[in-house]
């Protein structure tokens, strides 16, 4: 029951919130699976922003903050669905042997990745070091615990980090009543698999099924193996890869004349990347710069307008988190090497113990020296 409630909160509710995206007229040539996954991408960002704003305003989290929005957006999506005519997929190719080989390879990669993450052999240490710790505290406080993040002995929690992942984990833990620690690493597999599905669908409309399957197979194999060998299960790298991959594949498959007009999808994904990890801001800036150069080479009109619309949501997400940090006294950057600060704080603690006449544990004598 706990796992089901957690899954509903972290997957089902964001999908419902972002459901209008699935029936946007510019996406009707994609498969329903890809459109639902894009709804999850957009909805995850929307839920994280709503919950972050609620905490910043001192409003405690409650299902009544998000669920009514999910109901309204789902109702709007259903109404829109009735007016949208789904078009046939774009370029197709015959179902030859290469397609079956690629499909079998993708299934093997998916099975191996799921086993690694579910068995705990690819779990990230940072999940129990700070991502999960922040999420549990947020769930207990029913909001972002700014008092905790301001504590000098909590710098290892990286209080300046963007909030999307611990907020979503904390929200889902609050709804479920407990953190399903053993299941959290599998969320990385879900993010990678969702990104692979979107990549295949987008590429299929431009390259055909065979070429799209080969590219997707290569991407999925490389990213899955890297996630496993780098022990990324459960940390924020999974959602970061999802956001960045969606933005990149949309940007790379755009026509020279901009006929597909899917820049808004890339803009939402870049905002999600910025709101997930600090590295997301760097990647977003590099991709936007690349788009500017590409459009200049293609001699596209209104380059500044396109670049602005692409980066604007990411800038808004960045500014929002900066304002929240300033308003609640959180650092704007990591306060120096974390280990050095922890050692200094430990020495201060030992001095306080010595002053009070308390016995110093033998394990801490080396730190005192």
C-alpha positions as CSV (number, residue, x, y, z in Angstrom):
1,X,0.0,0.0,0.0
2,X,2.8,2.4,0.9
3,X,4.6,1.7,-2.4
4,X,1.4,2.1,-4.4
5,X,0.6,5.5,-2.7
6,X,4.2,6.6,-3.3
7,X,4.1,5.7,-7.0
8,X,0.7,7.4,-7.4
9,X,2.1,10.6,-5.8
10,X,5.4,10.7,-7.8
11,X,4.1,9.4,-11.1
12,X,0.3,9.5,-11.2
13,X,-0.3,13.0,-9.8
14,X,2.4,14.7,-12.0
15,X,1.0,13.0,-15.1
16,X,-2.5,14.3,-14.2
17,X,-1.2,17.8,-13.7
18,X,0.7,17.8,-17.0
19,X,-2.0,15.9,-18.9
20,X,-2.9,18.9,-21.1
21,X,0.6,18.6,-22.6
22,X,-0.3,15.2,-23.9
23,X,-3.0,16.6,-26.1
24,X,-1.3,19.7,-27.4
25,X,-1.9,20.1,-31.1
26,X,1.9,20.1,-31.8
27,X,2.3,16.6,-30.4
28,X,-0.6,14.8,-32.1
29,X,1.9,13.0,-34.4
30,X,3.5,11.3,-31.5
31,X,2.4,8.0,-29.9
32,X,0.2,8.2,-26.8
33,X,2.9,6.7,-24.7
34,X,5.4,9.4,-25.6
35,X,2.8,12.1,-25.0
36,X,1.9,10.7,-21.5
37,X,5.6,10.6,-20.7
38,X,6.0,14.3,-21.8
39,X,3.0,15.1,-19.6
40,X,4.9,13.4,-16.7
41,X,7.9,15.6,-17.5
42,X,6.0,18.8,-17.5
43,X,3.8,17.8,-14.5
44,X,6.8,16.9,-12.3
45,X,8.2,20.4,-12.8
46,X,4.8,21.9,-12.1
47,X,4.2,19.9,-8.9
48,X,7.7,20.8,-7.7
49,X,7.2,24.5,-8.3
50,X,3.8,24.5,-6.6
51,X,5.2,22.7,-3.5
52,X,8.3,25.0,-3.4
53,X,6.2,28.1,-3.6
54,X,3.9,26.7,-0.9
55,X,6.8,26.2,1.5
56,X,8.3,29.6,0.6
57,X,4.9,31.2,1.6
58,X,4.7,29.2,4.8
59,X,1.8,26.9,3.6
60,X,2.2,23.3,4.7
61,X,2.0,20.6,2.1
62,X,-1.3,18.8,1.7
63,X,-2.9,16.7,-1.0
64,X,-5.5,19.5,-1.2
65,X,-2.8,21.7,-2.7
66,X,-2.0,19.5,-5.7
67,X,-4.9,17.1,-6.2
68,X,-7.5,19.7,-7.1
69,X,-5.1,21.1,-9.7
70,X,-4.6,17.6,-11.0
71,X,-8.3,17.1,-11.3
72,X,-8.8,20.4,-13.1
73,X,-6.0,19.8,-15.6
74,X,-7.2,16.3,-16.3
75,X,-10.7,17.5,-17.0
76,X,-9.3,20.2,-19.3
77,X,-7.2,17.5,-21.1
78,X,-10.2,15.3,-21.5
79,X,-12.2,18.2,-23.1
80,X,-9.2,19.0,-25.3
81,X,-8.8,15.3,-26.3
82,X,-12.3,15.3,-27.8
83,X,-11.3,18.2,-30.2
84,X,-7.9,16.9,-31.1
85,X,-7.5,14.6,-34.1
86,X,-4.5,12.3,-33.7
87,X,-2.5,12.1,-36.9
88,X,-0.7,9.1,-38.2
89,X,3.0,8.8,-37.1
90,X,5.5,10.2,-39.4
91,X,8.1,8.3,-41.4
92,X,7.9,4.6,-41.0
93,X,10.0,1.7,-42.2
94,X,9.4,-2.0,-42.6
95,X,9.6,-4.3,-39.6
96,X,12.8,-6.0,-40.7
97,X,15.3,-8.1,-38.7
98,X,17.2,-5.0,-37.5
99,X,14.0,-3.8,-35.7
100,X,13.6,-7.1,-33.9
101,X,17.3,-7.1,-33.0
102,X,17.1,-3.6,-31.6
103,X,13.9,-4.3,-29.7
104,X,15.5,-7.4,-28.1
105,X,18.6,-5.4,-27.2
106,X,16.5,-2.7,-25.6
107,X,14.5,-5.2,-23.6
108,X,17.8,-6.8,-22.4
109,X,19.2,-3.5,-21.4
110,X,15.9,-2.6,-19.6
111,X,15.9,-5.9,-17.7
112,X,19.5,-5.7,-16.7
113,X,19.1,-2.1,-15.5
114,X,15.9,-2.9,-13.6
115,X,17.6,-5.8,-11.9
116,X,20.6,-3.7,-10.9
117,X,18.5,-0.9,-9.5
118,X,15.9,-3.1,-7.8
119,X,18.5,-5.3,-6.2
120,X,20.3,-2.3,-4.8
121,X,23.6,-2.9,-6.5
122,X,23.5,0.5,-8.2
123,X,22.2,2.5,-5.3
124,X,23.7,6.0,-4.8
125,X,25.3,6.7,-1.5
126,X,24.0,10.3,-1.9
127,X,20.5,8.9,-1.6
128,X,21.1,8.1,2.1
129,X,23.6,11.0,2.5
130,X,21.4,13.9,1.5
131,X,18.7,13.4,-1.2
132,X,16.7,10.9,0.9
133,X,17.5,12.6,4.2
134,X,16.1,15.9,2.9
135,X,13.1,14.2,1.5
136,X,12.2,12.5,4.8
137,X,12.6,15.8,6.7
138,X,10.5,17.6,4.2
139,X,7.8,14.9,4.5
140,X,7.8,15.2,8.3
141,X,7.6,19.0,8.2
142,X,5.1,18.9,5.4
143,X,7.2,21.3,3.4
144,X,10.8,22.3,2.8
145,X,12.5,22.4,6.1
146,X,14.3,25.7,5.9
147,X,15.4,25.6,9.6
148,X,17.2,22.3,9.0
149,X,18.9,23.6,5.9
150,X,20.1,26.7,7.7
151,X,21.9,24.6,10.4
152,X,25.7,24.9,10.2
153,X,26.1,21.1,10.9
154,X,23.9,20.3,7.9
155,X,26.0,21.6,5.1
156,X,26.5,18.1,3.8
157,X,22.8,18.3,2.8
158,X,23.8,21.0,0.2
159,X,21.1,23.5,1.1
160,X,21.7,25.5,-2.0
161,X,20.9,22.6,-4.4
162,X,17.8,23.0,-6.6
163,X,14.8,21.5,-4.9
164,X,12.9,19.4,-7.5
165,X,14.1,15.9,-6.5
166,X,13.9,16.1,-2.7
167,X,10.6,18.0,-3.0
168,X,9.0,15.3,-5.1
169,X,10.4,12.5,-2.9
170,X,9.3,14.3,0.2
171,X,5.8,15.0,-1.2
172,X,5.4,11.3,-2.2
173,X,6.7,10.2,1.2
174,X,4.2,12.4,2.9
175,X,1.4,10.9,0.9
176,X,2.5,7.4,1.4
177,X,3.3,7.7,5.1
178,X,6.8,6.3,4.8
179,X,9.8,6.4,2.5
180,X,10.1,3.2,0.4
181,X,13.9,3.3,0.5
182,X,14.5,0.1,-1.4
183,X,12.3,1.1,-4.2
184,X,13.7,4.6,-4.7
185,X,16.7,3.5,-6.9
186,X,14.3,2.0,-9.4
187,X,13.1,5.6,-10.1
188,X,16.3,6.2,-11.9
189,X,15.5,3.2,-14.2
190,X,12.0,4.7,-14.8
191,X,13.5,8.0,-15.8
192,X,16.0,6.5,-18.2
193,X,13.4,4.2,-19.7
194,X,11.0,7.1,-20.1
195,X,13.7,9.2,-21.8
196,X,14.5,6.3,-24.2
197,X,10.8,6.0,-25.1
198,X,10.5,9.7,-25.9
199,X,13.8,9.6,-27.9
200,X,12.6,6.7,-30.0
201,X,9.2,8.3,-30.7
202,X,10.7,11.7,-31.7
203,X,13.4,10.2,-33.8
204,X,11.0,7.8,-35.6
205,X,9.1,10.8,-37.1
206,X,12.4,12.0,-38.7
207,X,14.6,9.0,-39.3
208,X,12.2,6.0,-39.5
209,X,11.7,3.2,-37.0
210,X,14.9,1.3,-37.8
211,X,17.3,4.2,-37.5
212,X,15.5,5.5,-34.4
213,X,15.6,2.1,-32.8
214,X,19.4,1.8,-33.3
215,X,20.1,5.3,-31.9
216,X,17.8,4.7,-29.0
217,X,19.4,1.4,-28.3
218,X,22.9,3.0,-28.2
219,X,21.7,5.8,-26.0
220,X,19.9,3.5,-23.6
221,X,22.8,1.1,-23.3
222,X,25.4,3.8,-22.7
223,X,23.3,5.8,-20.2
224,X,22.0,2.7,-18.3
225,X,25.5,1.2,-17.9
226,X,26.9,4.6,-16.8
227,X,24.0,5.0,-14.2
228,X,24.7,1.5,-12.9
229,X,28.5,1.7,-12.7
230,X,28.5,5.2,-11.2
231,X,26.0,4.0,-8.5
232,X,23.4,6.7,-9.5
233,X,20.3,4.8,-8.3
234,X,18.0,7.1,-6.4
235,X,19.9,10.4,-6.8
236,X,18.9,13.3,-9.0
237,X,20.9,12.2,-12.0
238,X,17.9,10.2,-13.3
239,X,15.4,13.1,-13.6
240,X,18.3,15.3,-14.8
241,X,19.0,12.9,-17.7
242,X,15.3,12.7,-18.5
243,X,14.9,16.5,-18.7
244,X,18.1,17.1,-20.7
245,X,17.4,14.2,-23.1
246,X,13.9,15.4,-23.9
247,X,15.2,18.9,-24.5
248,X,18.1,17.7,-26.6
249,X,16.2,15.3,-28.9
250,X,13.5,18.0,-29.6
251,X,16.2,20.6,-30.4
252,X,18.2,18.2,-32.7
253,X,15.2,17.0,-34.7
254,X,13.8,20.5,-35.4
255,X,13.5,21.3,-39.1
256,X,15.5,24.1,-40.7
257,X,12.3,26.1,-41.1
258,X,11.1,25.4,-37.6
259,X,8.0,23.7,-38.9
260,X,7.5,21.4,-36.0
261,X,7.4,24.2,-33.5
262,X,8.3,22.1,-30.4
263,X,10.5,24.7,-28.8
264,X,8.1,24.9,-25.9
265,X,8.7,21.3,-25.0
266,X,12.4,21.9,-24.9
267,X,11.9,25.0,-22.8
268,X,9.9,23.1,-20.2
269,X,12.5,20.4,-20.1
270,X,15.4,22.9,-19.7
271,X,13.5,24.5,-16.8
272,X,13.1,21.1,-15.2
273,X,16.9,20.5,-15.6
274,X,17.7,23.8,-13.9
275,X,15.3,23.1,-11.1
276,X,16.8,19.6,-10.5
277,X,20.6,20.1,-10.3
278,X,23.1,22.9,-10.5
279,X,24.6,21.1,-13.5
280,X,21.3,21.5,-15.2
281,X,21.9,25.3,-15.5
282,X,25.2,24.7,-17.2
283,X,23.7,22.2,-19.7
284,X,20.8,24.5,-20.4
285,X,23.1,27.4,-21.1
286,X,25.2,25.3,-23.5
287,X,22.2,24.0,-25.4
288,X,20.7,27.5,-25.7
289,X,24.0,28.8,-27.0
290,X,24.2,25.9,-29.5
291,X,20.6,26.7,-30.7
292,X,21.6,30.4,-31.2
293,X,24.6,29.4,-33.3
294,X,22.6,26.8,-35.3
295,X,19.9,29.3,-36.1
296,X,22.5,31.8,-37.1
297,X,24.0,29.3,-39.5
298,X,20.6,28.4,-40.9
299,X,19.8,32.1,-41.2
300,X,16.6,31.8,-39.3
301,X,14.7,35.0,-38.6
302,X,14.0,36.3,-35.1
303,X,16.9,34.4,-33.5
304,X,16.8,36.5,-30.4
305,X,13.1,35.8,-29.9
306,X,13.5,32.1,-30.3
307,X,16.4,31.9,-28.0
308,X,14.6,34.0,-25.4
309,X,11.5,31.8,-25.5
310,X,13.7,28.8,-25.1
311,X,15.7,30.0,-22.1
312,X,12.9,32.0,-20.4
313,X,11.3,29.2,-18.3
314,X,14.7,28.0,-17.1
315,X,15.6,31.6,-16.1
316,X,12.3,31.8,-14.2
317,X,13.0,28.5,-12.4
318,X,16.5,29.7,-11.5
319,X,15.3,33.1,-10.3
320,X,12.6,31.5,-8.2
321,X,15.0,29.3,-6.3
322,X,17.4,32.1,-5.8
323,X,14.7,34.3,-4.4
324,X,13.5,31.5,-2.1
325,X,17.0,30.9,-0.8
326,X,17.6,34.6,-0.1
327,X,14.2,35.0,1.6
328,X,14.9,32.0,3.9
329,X,18.5,32.6,4.6
330,X,20.0,29.7,2.6
331,X,23.4,30.0,1.0
332,X,23.6,30.7,-2.7
333,X,26.5,28.3,-3.2
334,X,28.2,25.5,-1.3
335,X,30.2,27.2,1.6
336,X,33.5,25.7,0.5
337,X,34.9,22.2,0.6
338,X,32.3,20.2,2.6
339,X,34.8,17.8,4.2
340,X,37.0,20.6,5.4
341,X,34.0,22.4,7.0
342,X,32.8,19.2,8.6
343,X,36.3,18.6,10.1
344,X,36.3,22.1,11.5
345,X,32.9,21.7,12.9
346,X,33.8,18.4,14.5
347,X,36.8,20.0,16.1
348,X,34.6,22.8,17.5
349,X,32.3,20.2,18.9
350,X,35.2,18.4,20.5
351,X,36.4,21.6,22.1
352,X,32.9,22.2,23.5
353,X,32.9,18.6,24.9
354,X,36.4,19.2,26.5
355,X,35.3,22.5,28.0
356,X,32.3,20.8,29.6
357,X,34.5,18.0,31.0
358,X,32.9,15.3,28.9
359,X,34.8,12.3,27.9
360,X,36.1,12.3,24.3
361,X,35.5,9.1,22.4
362,X,38.8,7.5,21.2
363,X,37.5,7.5,17.6
364,X,37.5,11.4,17.7
365,X,40.9,11.9,19.2
366,X,42.5,11.9,15.7
367,X,40.1,14.6,14.6
368,X,41.0,16.8,17.6
369,X,44.6,16.5,16.7
